[in-house]
């Protein structure tokens, strides 16, 4: 699977990038036909405590799945987004098997 992390308007440290990559790679254990994944990490400028946004997009043969979550930390947002994608992937896999 191709993997890309994009930090928008800030520089993500290697530890965060590795965390995100490890989380997203776990989706391959569920469905091995994932072509690529793209993650966008953004800071919301509204000043709220929950200002970290993780958007995860994965490309499957014939379709694209997407999840976006906003939390207090990028790790939490990534965790929730990947969890949402896991449900989508399982649903998709069920239709193809």
Buried (B, 14 or more C-beta within 10 A) or exposed (E): BEBEBEBEEEEBEEEBBEBBBEBBBEBBEEBEBBEEBBBBBBEEEEEEEBBBBBBBBBBBEEEEBEBBBBBEEBBBBBBBBBEBBBEBBEEBBEEEE
